Amino acid sequence: MATEAYIPLPEEFKLTMREVLGDDAERLFQALDITPDVAIRLNPAKVANAPEGEPVPWCSFGRYLAERPQFTLDPLMHGGAYYVQEASSQFVEHLMRDIIADGCRVLDMCAAPGGKSTVYSMLAGRDGLVVANDISRSRALALKDNVERWGMGNVVVTNSEPRHIAAFEHFFDVVAVDAPCSGEGMFRKMMEAREEWSPSSPAVCSARQREILAEAWSALCPGGTLLYSTCTFNPTEDEDIVRWLMEEYGDELEESDRVATEDSWGIVRADIGAFQCFHFYPHSARGEGFFAAIARKKSGAIRRVTPKARKKVFAAVKSADADAVARWVDEPKKMTFRLIGEDIYGYRTAVVEDVTRLAESLTVLSSGVEMGQIFKGKLKPAHALSLYVGLNHDAVPVVEVSLDDARNYLRRADIAAQQFDEGINAVSYGGVVIGFVKRIGNRCNNMYPKELRIQNL
C-alpha cells in the first residue's frame, strides 16, 4: 500500500473491533494495511480469453489475479467478458445459486454499481427479471452501463425511492438489500473510506438501513428469500440490524436451506433467529470486509399488488419493423418488441407484462435490450444490442480485430475499413463482440457511443 496517502485507522473503529474480536482485532488491523487482492468474475455467457487466475473458492466464475492489469485498456472488459469485483462480494453467487432459479423475479434494492445485479441476472436466466435500483441518478447511470455490458437483457434499471418500489407488494421472489453503510470493509482498498468515517456513521447508517428493509419486506412475496448485506464490520449495522428484523418480522420468517461453507474459506458464520449470517474479515478470509444474512419469508397467500399506472411508456411496433428487428436475435419467437419514442426495445415475452407495469410506475433508466431505430425498413442497431448475449451472429458479419484496432475502436478512432464488409459489421476481440461499425466504401464509421469512449490510451 502506498505510504504517501496513508491514513491511519480511526481509533474509535479500533476500539469497537477490539470489543468484537478480542485479540484477533490486531490481526485485522494488520491485514487492513496490506495491499488487497485483485479479483474478477467471468461472464459464462460470453466466450473469451479473459485474464487467467486462481479460482475464488465460493464463486463458480471468480478469479484472483496475480497483479492488477490496466482494465481500461482491455477490450474484453468493455465487452462484458468479465466484471471487476472484489472476492468477498462474489459470495452472493454462492448464497443465491440454489435460490434464484430460471424465471425468478429479483429486486436488487441498492444496486449500483451493479456487480451483484449481474450475478442475479445470470442466475435468473434470460426469462427471469432483475430490477436493479439506486436512488442516486449518477450511480444508477453507471449501473445501467454495467448491466448493459454484462448483456443478459433481463434487467430493469430504476432510479426510484424504496417506498415507490414497495408499492409492488409481494412482487419479487428474491429481494436483496446491499445497504448503504459506513464502509469499514473498504478501509483497505480506499483511504478515503477511513477519512470519511466518523464514530456516528454506524448509527446514522443503521437508521437508513431499517427504513430500506421495511420497504423491501413489502415487496418480497411469501416463500421468497431476503438477502441483507453490507461492506462493514460494525455490529450496529450488521448483527443488530438482523436482530431488529427478527423483532419486527420474526413470526413471518423461517430459515432458508442451509448454506454450506468450507472451514478453509475463513468465513465467520452464526445464526440469529431464522437468519444465517456470514462475516468476511480480511485477516481470515481472502477478500475485503463483507457481511451477509439470509432468511425466508414464510409461505402464505400471495397478493401481488401493482400500483396504478402513472404514464404510458410503450407503443406497439409495426409488424414489418418487428420482422426487421427479430432477425438480430437468436430466439426471436421468445421475444416481444416495444417502441419507446423512436427506439425499439426487446424483451423476453415471459416478462414483458411485468416490465410494462414497472415502467408505468417507476423511474426507469433502461430495460431489456435497446435494439435501435428503423430507417428505410432496416435496423440501425444500438450499441447495447452488440453486447446482448442473445445477439444473432448471423445477422451481420462478425469481424475479429487486433488488439490495436479494438483499442482504437474503443477510443472512437479510425480503424482500417478493408477488413469489414460493406454495411454494418460487429467488431469482435478475443471472441467477444464489443460494438458495431458501418463500412461505406473505403471509410468506416465507428458506432461506439461517444459517452463511453476511453481517453487514457
MARTOR-776431 format. One record per residue (C-alpha): chain; x negated, y negated, z; residue number from 1. Coordinates in nm, 3 decimals, m for minus. Layout:
N
[A,[X,Y,Z],NUM]
...
***
This chain:
457
[A,[0.000,0.000,0.000],1]
[A,[m0.136,m0.340,m0.097],2]
[A,[m0.250,m0.535,0.208],3]
[A,[m0.225,m0.895,0.083],4]
[A,[0.154,m0.893,0.103],5]
[A,[0.170,m0.672,0.410],6]
[A,[0.444,m0.749,0.662],7]
[A,[0.439,m0.560,0.994],8]
[A,[0.737,m0.356,1.105],9]
[A,[0.979,m0.558,1.322],10]
[A,[0.918,m0.496,1.689],11]
[A,[1.291,m0.463,1.764],12]
[A,[1.316,m0.192,1.497],13]
[A,[1.024,m0.006,1.653],14]
[A,[1.185,m0.024,1.995],15]
[A,[1.509,0.131,1.863],16]
[A,[1.324,0.408,1.680],17]
[A,[1.128,0.497,1.993],18]
[A,[1.461,0.540,2.172],19]
[A,[1.594,0.758,1.888],20]
[A,[1.286,0.965,1.802],21]
[A,[1.074,0.956,2.116],22]
[A,[0.712,1.049,2.046],23]
[A,[0.796,1.114,1.680],24]
[A,[0.852,0.743,1.628],25]
[A,[0.479,0.678,1.594],26]
[A,[0.462,0.929,1.309],27]
[A,[0.746,0.743,1.139],28]
[A,[0.568,0.409,1.175],29]
[A,[0.252,0.556,1.023],30]
[A,[0.448,0.707,0.734],31]
[A,[0.611,0.370,0.660],32]
[A,[0.266,0.227,0.586],33]
[A,[0.176,0.497,0.332],34]
[A,[0.232,0.450,m0.042],35]
[A,[0.565,0.621,m0.128],36]
[A,[0.609,0.897,m0.385],37]
[A,[0.748,0.813,m0.727],38]
[A,[1.040,1.028,m0.837],39]
[A,[1.273,1.058,m1.134],40]
[A,[1.584,1.262,m1.211],41]
[A,[1.612,1.419,m1.556],42]
[A,[1.928,1.397,m1.767],43]
[A,[2.019,1.760,m1.851],44]
[A,[2.246,1.643,m2.135],45]
[A,[1.953,1.488,m2.324],46]
[A,[1.665,1.698,m2.451],47]
[A,[1.337,1.515,m2.415],48]
[A,[0.969,1.538,m2.338],49]
[A,[1.028,1.343,m2.019],50]
[A,[0.746,1.298,m1.767],51]
[A,[0.649,1.624,m1.603],52]
[A,[0.618,1.655,m1.229],53]
[A,[0.668,1.859,m0.916],54]
[A,[1.030,1.963,m0.852],55]
[A,[1.226,1.779,m0.584],56]
[A,[1.349,2.078,m0.378],57]
[A,[1.701,1.952,m0.312],58]
[A,[1.782,1.830,m0.663],59]
[A,[1.804,2.056,m0.968],60]
[A,[1.668,1.788,m1.201],61]
[A,[1.450,1.583,m0.966],62]
[A,[1.076,1.548,m1.019],63]
[A,[0.794,1.387,m0.819],64]
[A,[0.540,1.217,m1.046],65]
[A,[0.168,1.222,m0.976],66]
[A,[0.149,0.848,m1.044],67]
[A,[0.380,0.565,m1.136],68]
[A,[0.387,0.513,m1.514],69]
[A,[0.496,0.189,m1.684],70]
[A,[0.860,0.289,m1.711],71]
[A,[0.945,m0.026,m1.906],72]
[A,[0.717,0.097,m2.186],73]
[A,[0.876,0.442,m2.208],74]
[A,[1.147,0.469,m2.477],75]
[A,[1.274,0.789,m2.311],76]
[A,[1.373,0.593,m2.002],77]
[A,[1.560,0.341,m2.220],78]
[A,[1.730,0.629,m2.399],79]
[A,[1.863,0.774,m2.073],80]
[A,[1.645,1.086,m2.069],81]
[A,[1.579,1.027,m1.700],82]
[A,[1.666,0.790,m1.417],83]
[A,[1.407,0.645,m1.181],84]
[A,[1.546,0.738,m0.839],85]
[A,[1.369,0.796,m0.511],86]
[A,[1.383,1.155,m0.393],87]
[A,[1.595,1.125,m0.077],88]
[A,[1.882,0.965,m0.268],89]
[A,[1.879,1.260,m0.506],90]
[A,[2.009,1.472,m0.218],91]
[A,[2.363,1.375,m0.318],92]
[A,[2.331,1.617,m0.610],93]
[A,[2.273,1.900,m0.360],94]
[A,[2.563,1.784,m0.144],95]
[A,[2.809,1.746,m0.431],96]
[A,[2.715,2.016,m0.681],97]
[A,[2.974,2.261,m0.542],98]
[A,[3.232,1.993,m0.462],99]
[A,[3.256,1.781,m0.777],100]
[A,[3.392,2.015,m1.043],101]
[A,[3.464,1.957,m1.410],102]
[A,[3.756,1.719,m1.442],103]
[A,[3.726,1.566,m1.092],104]
[A,[3.819,1.205,m1.019],105]
[A,[3.536,1.043,m0.825],106]
[A,[3.513,0.699,m0.667],107]
[A,[3.169,0.551,m0.601],108]
[A,[3.279,0.253,m0.395],109]
[A,[2.943,0.070,m0.365],110]
[A,[2.775,0.198,m0.678],111]
[A,[2.507,m0.045,m0.802],112]
[A,[2.252,0.008,m0.940],113]
[A,[2.402,0.341,m1.045],114]
[A,[2.169,0.625,m0.952],115]
[A,[2.429,0.817,m0.757],116]
[A,[2.704,0.731,m1.008],117]
[A,[2.504,0.903,m1.280],118]
[A,[2.478,1.213,m1.059],119]
[A,[2.855,1.219,m1.011],120]
[A,[2.922,1.161,m1.381],121]
[A,[2.703,1.458,m1.468],122]
[A,[2.876,1.686,m1.216],123]
[A,[3.228,1.575,m1.315],124]
[A,[3.167,1.666,m1.679],125]
[A,[3.292,1.485,m1.986],126]
[A,[3.657,1.550,m1.892],127]
[A,[3.602,1.405,m1.545],128]
[A,[3.631,1.045,m1.435],129]
[A,[3.399,0.835,m1.219],130]
[A,[3.498,0.488,m1.102],131]
[A,[3.174,0.306,m1.019],132]
[A,[3.244,m0.017,m0.833],133]
[A,[3.040,m0.304,m0.699],134]
[A,[3.173,m0.634,m0.564],135]
[A,[2.869,m0.828,m0.690],136]
[A,[2.915,m0.915,m1.058],137]
[A,[2.542,m0.932,m1.131],138]
[A,[2.485,m0.593,m0.968],139]
[A,[2.788,m0.449,m1.144],140]
[A,[2.649,m0.562,m1.480],141]
[A,[2.321,m0.382,m1.405],142]
[A,[2.530,m0.080,m1.306],143]
[A,[2.708,m0.100,m1.642],144]
[A,[2.378,m0.089,m1.831],145]
[A,[2.255,0.211,m1.631],146]
[A,[2.566,0.426,m1.674],147]
[A,[2.578,0.345,m2.046],148]
[A,[2.215,0.451,m2.076],149]
[A,[2.293,0.778,m1.898],150]
[A,[2.555,0.834,m2.165],151]
[A,[2.820,1.065,m2.017],152]
[A,[3.102,0.836,m2.132],153]
[A,[3.321,0.924,m1.832],154]
[A,[3.257,0.620,m1.612],155]
[A,[3.471,0.312,m1.548],156]
[A,[3.258,0.028,m1.408],157]
[A,[3.462,m0.208,m1.193],158]
[A,[3.386,m0.536,m1.015],159]
[A,[3.666,m0.531,m0.756],160]
[A,[3.720,m0.574,m0.384],161]
[A,[3.759,m0.242,m0.199],162]
[A,[4.114,m0.340,m0.096],163]
[A,[4.217,m0.355,m0.461],164]
[A,[4.082,m0.006,m0.522],165]
[A,[4.253,0.119,m0.204],166]
[A,[4.585,0.039,m0.375],167]
[A,[4.519,0.354,m0.579],168]
[A,[4.639,0.568,m0.290],169]
[A,[4.544,0.938,m0.292],170]
[A,[4.400,0.888,m0.640],171]
[A,[4.050,1.038,m0.604],172]
[A,[3.927,1.392,m0.535],173]
[A,[3.595,1.261,m0.400],174]
[A,[3.516,0.922,m0.251],175]
[A,[3.154,0.822,m0.196],176]
[A,[3.061,0.516,0.009],177]
[A,[2.692,0.435,m0.016],178]
[A,[2.743,0.145,0.217],179]
[A,[2.559,m0.187,0.224],180]
[A,[2.325,m0.159,0.520],181]
[A,[2.029,m0.315,0.698],182]
[A,[1.793,m0.129,0.463],183]
[A,[1.545,0.009,0.713],184]
[A,[1.492,0.307,0.484],185]
[A,[1.336,0.068,0.231],186]
[A,[1.069,m0.060,0.472],187]
[A,[0.802,0.145,0.295],188]
[A,[0.900,0.060,m0.064],189]
[A,[0.984,m0.308,m0.020],190]
[A,[0.803,m0.551,0.206],191]
[A,[1.094,m0.795,0.161],192]
[A,[1.320,m0.544,0.339],193]
[A,[1.108,m0.591,0.650],194]
[A,[1.113,m0.967,0.610],195]
[A,[1.492,m0.986,0.564],196]
[A,[1.576,m0.754,0.856],197]
[A,[1.687,m0.904,1.185],198]
[A,[1.798,m0.750,1.517],199]
[A,[2.156,m0.849,1.436],200]
[A,[2.155,m0.681,1.092],201]
[A,[2.278,m0.336,1.202],202]
[A,[2.579,m0.475,1.392],203]
[A,[2.675,m0.708,1.106],204]
[A,[2.647,m0.426,0.853],205]
[A,[2.839,m0.187,1.077],206]
[A,[3.145,m0.413,1.077],207]
[A,[3.142,m0.430,0.698],208]
[A,[3.092,m0.054,0.670],209]
[A,[3.406,0.012,0.873],210]
[A,[3.610,m0.221,0.655],211]
[A,[3.497,m0.047,0.338],212]
[A,[3.556,0.301,0.480],213]
[A,[3.909,0.213,0.584],214]
[A,[3.987,0.118,0.223],215]
[A,[3.806,0.424,0.088],216]
[A,[4.012,0.653,0.310],217]
[A,[4.335,0.534,0.148],218]
[A,[4.202,0.616,m0.197],219]
[A,[4.100,0.972,m0.104],220]
[A,[4.358,1.242,m0.173],221]
[A,[4.439,1.515,0.084],222]
[A,[4.198,1.802,0.037],223]
[A,[3.936,1.563,m0.102],224]
[A,[3.582,1.503,0.022],225]
[A,[3.441,1.187,0.179],226]
[A,[3.068,1.119,0.146],227]
[A,[2.924,0.839,0.357],228]
[A,[2.561,0.736,0.315],229]
[A,[2.315,0.458,0.394],230]
[A,[1.946,0.385,0.340],231]
[A,[1.885,0.301,0.704],232]
[A,[1.771,0.482,1.019],233]
[A,[1.979,0.283,1.268],234]
[A,[2.237,0.490,1.461],235]
[A,[2.467,0.185,1.477],236]
[A,[2.517,0.222,1.101],237]
[A,[2.485,0.599,1.082],238]
[A,[2.596,0.823,1.368],239]
[A,[2.808,0.554,1.534],240]
[A,[2.999,0.500,1.210],241]
[A,[3.064,0.873,1.183],242]
[A,[3.193,0.878,1.541],243]
[A,[3.420,0.586,1.453],244]
[A,[3.554,0.783,1.156],245]
[A,[3.632,1.073,1.388],246]
[A,[3.812,0.840,1.630],247]
[A,[4.015,0.680,1.351],248]
[A,[4.091,0.982,1.131],249]
[A,[3.991,1.288,1.331],250]
[A,[4.335,1.450,1.313],251]
[A,[4.316,1.430,0.934],252]
[A,[3.958,1.558,0.899],253]
[A,[3.811,1.903,0.861],254]
[A,[3.463,2.036,0.789],255]
[A,[3.376,2.092,0.425],256]
[A,[3.199,2.410,0.319],257]
[A,[2.866,2.449,0.492],258]
[A,[2.579,2.285,0.304],259]
[A,[2.265,2.498,0.311],260]
[A,[1.927,2.332,0.359],261]
[A,[1.577,2.472,0.396],262]
[A,[1.364,2.403,0.704],263]
[A,[1.074,2.321,0.476],264]
[A,[1.263,2.019,0.340],265]
[A,[1.217,1.841,0.673],266]
[A,[1.575,1.709,0.690],267]
[A,[1.713,1.640,1.037],268]
[A,[2.073,1.756,1.046],269]
[A,[2.351,1.757,1.304],270]
[A,[2.727,1.783,1.320],271]
[A,[2.953,1.512,1.458],272]
[A,[3.306,1.644,1.476],273]
[A,[3.405,1.755,1.126],274]
[A,[3.106,1.580,0.966],275]
[A,[2.784,1.745,0.858],276]
[A,[2.512,1.481,0.891],277]
[A,[2.170,1.465,0.730],278]
[A,[1.881,1.231,0.816],279]
[A,[1.573,1.179,0.599],280]
[A,[1.275,1.038,0.785],281]
[A,[0.961,0.974,0.575],282]
[A,[0.734,1.143,0.828],283]
[A,[0.921,1.473,0.798],284]
[A,[1.099,1.475,0.458],285]
[A,[0.934,1.377,0.132],286]
[A,[1.132,1.067,0.049],287]
[A,[1.249,0.734,0.183],288]
[A,[1.487,0.674,0.472],289]
[A,[1.835,0.806,0.396],290]
[A,[2.142,0.920,0.589],291]
[A,[2.441,1.115,0.458],292]
[A,[2.755,1.261,0.615],293]
[A,[3.034,1.461,0.454],294]
[A,[3.372,1.592,0.565],295]
[A,[3.702,1.678,0.401],296]
[A,[4.044,1.519,0.436],297]
[A,[4.289,1.789,0.540],298]
[A,[4.517,1.922,0.272],299]
[A,[4.873,1.797,0.264],300]
[A,[5.127,1.628,0.046],301]
[A,[4.963,1.420,m0.226],302]
[A,[5.146,1.099,m0.302],303]
[A,[4.942,0.937,m0.574],304]
[A,[5.024,0.569,m0.594],305]
[A,[4.902,0.329,m0.858],306]
[A,[4.964,m0.044,m0.832],307]
[A,[5.189,m0.221,m1.076],308]
[A,[5.011,m0.326,m1.393],309]
[A,[4.894,m0.688,m1.389],310]
[A,[4.787,m0.705,m1.752],311]
[A,[4.790,m0.514,m2.076],312]
[A,[4.441,m0.419,m2.186],313]
[A,[4.460,m0.156,m2.458],314]
[A,[4.614,m0.164,m2.803],315]
[A,[4.665,0.126,m3.041],316]
[A,[4.406,0.194,m3.310],317]
[A,[4.526,0.228,m3.668],318]
[A,[4.525,0.585,m3.792],319]
[A,[4.273,0.514,m4.069],320]
[A,[4.043,0.335,m3.826],321]
[A,[4.068,0.620,m3.577],322]
[A,[3.966,0.862,m3.852],323]
[A,[3.667,0.642,m3.937],324]
[A,[3.558,0.641,m3.573],325]
[A,[3.627,1.008,m3.499],326]
[A,[3.350,1.128,m3.732],327]
[A,[3.095,0.974,m3.495],328]
[A,[3.172,1.208,m3.202],329]
[A,[3.107,1.578,m3.164],330]
[A,[3.452,1.672,m3.030],331]
[A,[3.698,1.433,m3.198],332]
[A,[4.004,1.643,m3.114],333]
[A,[3.936,1.584,m2.743],334]
[A,[3.905,1.206,m2.786],335]
[A,[4.152,0.917,m2.783],336]
[A,[4.059,0.574,m2.917],337]
[A,[4.185,0.240,m2.794],338]
[A,[4.138,m0.119,m2.907],339]
[A,[4.024,m0.396,m2.670],340]
[A,[4.020,m0.718,m2.870],341]
[A,[3.832,m0.622,m3.186],342]
[A,[3.627,m0.346,m3.022],343]
[A,[3.719,0.021,m3.029],344]
[A,[3.652,0.237,m2.723],345]
[A,[3.659,0.614,m2.696],346]
[A,[3.793,0.820,m2.407],347]
[A,[3.842,1.184,m2.341],348]
[A,[4.213,1.241,m2.380],349]
[A,[4.219,1.413,m2.038],350]
[A,[4.152,1.080,m1.861],351]
[A,[4.287,0.809,m2.092],352]
[A,[4.606,0.757,m1.888],353]
[A,[4.408,0.719,m1.566],354]
[A,[4.169,0.475,m1.731],355]
[A,[4.465,0.273,m1.856],356]
[A,[4.609,0.244,m1.504],357]
[A,[4.274,0.136,m1.365],358]
[A,[4.213,m0.120,m1.639],359]
[A,[4.556,m0.274,m1.593],360]
[A,[4.496,m0.344,m1.223],361]
[A,[4.122,m0.382,m1.161],362]
[A,[3.840,m0.597,m1.299],363]
[A,[3.681,m0.354,m1.544],364]
[A,[3.342,m0.436,m1.699],365]
[A,[3.315,m0.122,m1.909],366]
[A,[3.488,0.211,m1.958],367]
[A,[3.449,0.520,m2.169],368]
[A,[3.229,0.475,m2.475],369]
[A,[3.213,0.150,m2.666],370]
[A,[3.234,0.273,m3.024],371]
[A,[3.206,m0.056,m3.215],372]
[A,[3.411,m0.255,m3.469],373]
[A,[3.567,m0.166,m3.803],374]
[A,[3.452,m0.361,m4.109],375]
[A,[3.594,m0.275,m4.452],376]
[A,[3.710,0.063,m4.328],377]
[A,[3.375,0.162,m4.173],378]
[A,[3.249,0.155,m3.816],379]
[A,[2.973,m0.084,m3.721],380]
[A,[2.855,0.119,m3.420],381]
[A,[2.794,m0.034,m3.078],382]
[A,[2.466,0.034,m2.902],383]
[A,[2.646,0.231,m2.629],384]
[A,[2.754,0.489,m2.889],385]
[A,[2.389,0.567,m2.968],386]
[A,[2.337,0.663,m2.601],387]
[A,[2.651,0.878,m2.574],388]
[A,[2.580,1.247,m2.516],389]
[A,[2.872,1.325,m2.748],390]
[A,[2.729,1.138,m3.047],391]
[A,[2.768,1.345,m3.363],392]
[A,[2.415,1.366,m3.503],393]
[A,[2.557,1.447,m3.846],394]
[A,[2.738,1.111,m3.866],395]
[A,[2.425,0.924,m3.974],396]
[A,[2.061,1.013,m4.037],397]
[A,[1.866,1.059,m3.712],398]
[A,[1.508,0.946,m3.769],399]
[A,[1.227,1.037,m3.529],400]
[A,[0.985,0.746,m3.498],401]
[A,[0.639,0.697,m3.350],402]
[A,[0.580,0.556,m3.002],403]
[A,[0.466,0.225,m3.151],404]
[A,[0.778,0.199,m3.365],405]
[A,[1.000,0.295,m3.071],406]
[A,[0.846,0.022,m2.856],407]
[A,[0.874,m0.231,m3.138],408]
[A,[1.238,m0.134,m3.177],409]
[A,[1.299,m0.200,m2.806],410]
[A,[1.139,m0.543,m2.849],411]
[A,[1.371,m0.613,m3.144],412]
[A,[1.060,m0.648,m3.356],413]
[A,[1.023,m0.539,m3.718],414]
[A,[0.971,m0.172,m3.796],415]
[A,[0.896,m0.015,m4.134],416]
[A,[1.213,0.031,m4.339],417]
[A,[1.080,0.308,m4.564],418]
[A,[1.128,0.580,m4.303],419]
[A,[1.504,0.520,m4.291],420]
[A,[1.785,0.597,m4.534],421]
[A,[1.992,0.318,m4.681],422]
[A,[2.261,0.203,m4.435],423]
[A,[2.299,0.291,m4.066],424]
[A,[2.042,0.521,m3.904],425]
[A,[1.994,0.646,m3.548],426]
[A,[1.647,0.580,m3.407],427]
[A,[1.510,0.874,m3.210],428]
[A,[1.199,0.914,m2.999],429]
[A,[1.100,1.242,m2.834],430]
[A,[1.432,1.392,m2.936],431]
[A,[1.637,1.119,m2.768],432]
[A,[1.836,0.859,m2.960],433]
[A,[1.752,0.507,m2.842],434]
[A,[1.965,0.297,m3.079],435]
[A,[2.069,0.212,m3.435],436]
[A,[1.911,0.032,m3.727],437]
[A,[2.052,m0.063,m4.066],438]
[A,[1.833,m0.042,m4.373],439]
[A,[1.917,m0.281,m4.654],440]
[A,[1.676,m0.229,m4.940],441]
[A,[1.322,m0.296,m4.824],442]
[A,[1.415,m0.450,m4.491],443]
[A,[1.551,m0.306,m4.171],444]
[A,[1.799,m0.477,m3.936],445]
[A,[1.720,m0.399,m3.574],446]
[A,[2.054,m0.342,m3.395],447]
[A,[1.914,m0.320,m3.042],448]
[A,[2.106,m0.563,m2.815],449]
[A,[1.929,m0.895,m2.760],450]
[A,[2.009,m0.897,m2.390],451]
[A,[1.838,m0.559,m2.340],452]
[A,[1.517,m0.620,m2.532],453]
[A,[1.194,m0.571,m2.343],454]
[A,[0.944,m0.852,m2.347],455]
[A,[0.640,m0.742,m2.146],456]
[A,[0.468,m0.534,m2.412],457]
***
